[in-house]
Amino acid sequence: MRRASYFILATLIAFMSGGWTPSVVSASGVKRCDRKHVSKADVNKLRPVAVQTAAGHQLDWSTIRGCTNSNGAWADISIVNEPQPDGSLVHGATWCYRDRGSDWKCDYAKGRAYQMKVRIGGEERVLYTDIPDGMLVEIASRVMQQAIDVAPGLSIAQGCSVDERNIQDWQKEALEEIHRDFQLPGDQPYARMSDAFGHLYVEIGLNQLYFEPAAEAATFRFSCWDVAFGA
């Protein structure tokens, strides 16, 4: 799997946007670095906290990266990837920080990567994905194929909560991006699927397609499209 870094990046962004505002991070949300590393002494102090936070997973200390400035420091460490019997891969990272003169604190988040095959215009493509925990990879692959198949024909009226009497330019741009991005134009395309109370969101780029449970068990039907949360 080569897409673990996407999840880790998304995780760190989520940590900051979700209410974590240590002073080592500037008001703009950009991490300021006087030194683009943490000292050996700091690593020794944060190590037991990180290990305890990621209990049950092995941290890969060769991946540590961090930052130190006058207000404190931060560091993140990836776990050793954990291959699963179904072909998916558990990956994650511990994010640690301290304010100046304070003790280290850490949080942890993980994801489940899966390299699936989809078809576009009769051609088979490899798609790197993050999929929900507990979901069968066969179901995830089927829903992803539904998203790819339905995306090219979507209209502005199928947007979530779209008011057709007041269409905004950003909505038009988002729909154009969906038409393009869900055809996987890049060499190593990536998509993220999330589960919210049994409803699925398939996200590529800055936009997402929303699927709701269908009458038949373990099947889903397209509902609407939207801009991804936080985009």
C-alpha positions in Angstrom: 0.0 0.0 0.0 1.4 3.4 -0.9 -1.4 5.6 0.2 -1.1 5.5 3.9 0.4 9.0 3.9 -3.0 10.4 2.7 -4.7 9.1 5.8 -2.0 10.4 8.1 -2.2 13.9 6.5 -5.9 13.9 6.8 -5.6 12.8 10.4 -3.3 15.6 11.4 -5.5 18.2 9.7 -8.5 16.8 11.6 -6.6 17.0 14.9 -5.9 20.7 14.4 -9.3 21.6 12.9 -11.1 19.6 15.5 -10.2 21.8 18.4 -6.5 21.1 19.0 -4.8 24.5 19.1 -1.5 24.1 20.8 0.6 27.3 20.7 3.2 25.5 18.6 0.7 26.0 15.8 0.2 29.5 14.5 -3.2 31.3 14.3 -3.3 30.5 10.6 -3.1 26.8 11.3 0.4 26.5 9.8 3.0 24.8 11.9 5.9 27.2 12.6 9.3 25.6 12.7 12.4 27.2 14.2 13.9 23.7 14.0 12.4 21.0 11.8 13.0 18.3 14.3 12.6 17.5 18.0 15.6 16.9 20.2 16.7 13.5 21.5 15.7 14.6 25.0 12.2 15.5 23.7 11.9 12.1 22.0 12.9 10.3 25.2 10.1 12.2 27.0 7.4 11.7 24.4 8.2 8.1 23.7 6.4 6.5 26.7 3.4 8.8 26.1 3.2 7.9 22.4 3.5 4.2 23.1 0.8 4.3 25.7 -1.5 6.3 23.4 -1.0 3.8 20.6 -1.3 0.8 22.8 -1.9 -2.4 20.7 0.0 -1.0 17.7 3.7 -0.9 17.1 5.1 2.6 16.4 7.7 3.0 13.6 10.1 5.4 15.1 12.0 5.7 11.8 9.0 7.8 10.5 9.1 10.4 13.3 9.0 14.0 12.1 8.4 17.1 14.0 9.0 20.7 14.8 10.3 22.9 17.6 9.8 26.6 18.2 9.8 29.1 21.0 6.2 28.1 22.0 6.7 24.3 22.1 7.0 21.4 19.8 5.1 18.7 17.9 5.9 15.3 16.4 4.1 12.5 14.6 5.0 8.9 14.4 3.4 6.3 12.1 2.5 2.8 13.2 3.9 -0.2 11.5 1.4 -1.2 8.8 -0.8 -4.1 9.8 -1.9 -6.3 6.8 -5.3 -7.9 7.3 -6.5 -11.3 5.9 -9.0 -9.6 3.6 -6.3 -7.7 1.8 -6.9 -4.4 3.6 -4.2 -2.7 5.7 -4.6 -1.0 9.1 -2.4 2.2 9.2 -2.3 5.2 11.5 -0.2 7.7 13.4 0.3 9.2 16.8 0.3 13.0 17.0 2.1 14.5 20.0 2.6 18.0 21.1 3.8 20.1 24.1 3.6 23.8 25.0 6.7 25.5 26.2 7.7 24.0 29.6 4.8 21.5 29.5 4.6 17.7 29.4 4.0 15.9 26.1 0.5 14.9 25.2 -0.5 12.5 22.4 -3.5 11.4 20.4 -3.9 8.5 18.0 -6.0 7.7 14.9 -6.0 4.9 12.5 -7.5 4.0 9.1 -8.0 1.0 6.9 -6.5 1.1 3.5 -7.5 -1.1 0.6 -6.2 -1.3 -2.9 -9.2 -2.1 -5.1 -9.8 -2.6 -8.8 -12.5 -0.6 -10.6 -13.6 -0.3 -14.2 -13.9 2.9 -16.2 -14.9 2.7 -19.8 -14.2 -1.0 -19.9 -10.6 -0.4 -18.6 -9.5 -1.8 -15.2 -7.9 0.7 -12.9 -6.2 0.4 -9.5 -7.7 2.7 -6.9 -6.1 3.4 -3.5 -8.7 3.8 -0.9 -9.5 4.2 2.8 -12.6 2.3 3.8 -14.6 2.0 7.0 -13.6 -0.5 9.7 -15.8 -3.6 9.7 -17.0 -3.2 6.1 -16.5 -6.1 3.8 -14.0 -5.2 1.0 -16.5 -6.7 -1.5 -19.2 -4.2 -0.4 -16.7 -1.3 -0.4 -15.6 -2.2 -3.9 -19.2 -2.4 -5.2 -20.2 1.0 -3.8 -17.0 2.6 -5.2 -17.9 1.2 -8.6 -21.4 2.6 -8.2 -19.9 6.1 -7.4 -17.6 5.9 -10.5 -20.5 4.8 -12.7 -23.0 7.5 -11.5 -20.7 10.5 -11.3 -20.4 11.4 -15.0 -24.2 11.8 -15.4 -24.9 13.8 -12.3 -26.7 17.1 -12.6 -26.8 20.3 -10.5 -30.3 19.3 -9.3 -28.9 16.2 -7.7 -26.7 18.2 -5.3 -27.5 17.9 -1.6 -29.8 20.8 -0.5 -29.3 22.6 -3.8 -31.8 25.4 -4.5 -32.3 25.4 -8.2 -33.5 29.0 -8.0 -30.2 30.2 -6.7 -27.4 28.1 -8.1 -23.9 29.3 -6.9 -20.7 29.3 -9.0 -19.0 27.1 -6.4 -21.7 24.5 -6.9 -21.2 24.5 -10.7 -17.4 24.2 -10.2 -17.9 21.3 -7.7 -20.0 19.4 -10.1 -17.4 19.8 -12.9 -14.8 18.5 -10.5 -16.9 15.5 -9.7 -17.4 14.7 -13.4 -13.6 14.9 -13.8 -12.2 13.4 -10.6 -14.5 10.4 -10.3 -13.1 9.2 -13.7 -9.7 8.9 -11.9 -7.5 11.0 -14.3 -4.3 10.6 -12.3 -1.7 7.9 -12.2 -2.3 6.9 -8.6 -5.9 7.9 -7.8 -7.1 8.0 -4.2 -10.6 7.9 -2.7 -11.9 7.8 0.8 -15.1 6.1 2.0 -16.6 6.9 5.4 -19.6 5.5 7.3 -22.0 7.7 9.2 -24.7 5.7 10.9 -25.0 3.3 8.1 -24.8 5.9 5.4 -21.8 6.1 3.1 -19.8 9.0 1.7 -17.4 8.5 -1.1 -14.9 11.3 -1.4 -12.5 12.1 -4.2 -10.6 15.4 -4.2 -12.8 18.1 -2.7 -16.1 16.5 -3.3 -18.2 13.5 -2.2 -21.1 11.4 -3.2 -23.6 10.3 -0.6 -25.2 6.8 -0.5 -28.0 5.6 1.7 -29.0 2.0 2.5 -31.2 0.3 0.0 -34.0 -2.2 0.7 -31.8 -5.2 0.0 -29.3 -6.0 2.7 -25.7 -4.7 2.2 -26.6 -2.6 -0.8 -26.7 1.2 -1.2 -28.3 3.7 -3.5 -27.0 7.1 -4.6 -28.7 10.0 -2.8 -26.9 13.3 -3.7 -23.5 14.9 -4.2 -21.9 17.6 -2.1 -18.6 19.4 -1.2 -16.6 17.3 1.2 -16.7 18.5 4.8 -13.9 20.9 5.6 -13.0 21.4 1.9 
